[in-house]
Amino acid sequence: MGAQLRVYKQKISSAQTTKKITKAMELIAASRIQKAMARVRASSPFARAVTRAVSAVSTHSNVDHPLTREPEVIRRSAVVIFSSDRGLAGAFNSQILRDGLEVGELLRSQGKEPVFYLVGRKAVGYFQFRKMVSAAQWIGDTDTPHFGTAEEIATTLLDAFTRGGESEGVDEIHLVYNRFVSMMVQKPERVRLLPLEVVEASDDTNDGQIYPLYEFEPDAETVLDALLPVYIQSRVFNALLQSSAAKHAATQKAMKSASDNADKLITDYTRLRNNARQAEITQQIAEIVGGADALSSGK
């Protein structure tokens, strides 16, 4: 019985130590979520403004630009997967990797060759472990993304897109990342970044909105050349920020679940320890009573 009590005490102590760690990690993730969401809110107006500007130039001009032109044959498609550098975030990384690979399988079924670009150590490690090939990798900047990383990713993607599928480049670009919906929900998002899907404005719209007339200086093609790289950078940076906020939310949720499980383990092992101690006391009392009876009967 004494050995069993020591085992239960050790397990209770281990669960209490684990709870302290998971509780601290939960509080850290909660503080980081607020900063990450503030960055997402701060970047959203600029991203919307750039998107409106690019849509205006693309819709209200007749420029045949390479970044808006739909290729006749799509040979190679870039798939950018945004994971995290750290784990302990529940299904955050596994669901985005699964979604990214599903996009790759869908592209293969359409006769396109997927080319993977990886963001985060978890995606890089996953591909290395399974000996899968990736075109480029970025690690070390997923917890608090910097705009320089978005610029580097955007430059690499634009360079591959400019070369085209015939010259070992790509003909289209897809982004796959976790979007922050709420503290409990992080939803995988798929976005085709390039070529841009331009929707022509209809003359008989019923929303009552009056669309402005645009004049482009010096010309629409030059404006589009200047706007599109900024547009790509803003979309990539927004994906990095969304993924960062979603990761911190997933970490908080996972650590809260771990703390609750540690509480349950402590309660269960405390009950088992008390039962074992009570059984030991009962056995000792029974031995004392039995010894007393034996002494009294031997007189």
Order of alpha helices (4+ residues) and beta strands (2+ residues): alpha-beta-alpha-beta-alpha-beta-alpha-beta-beta-alpha
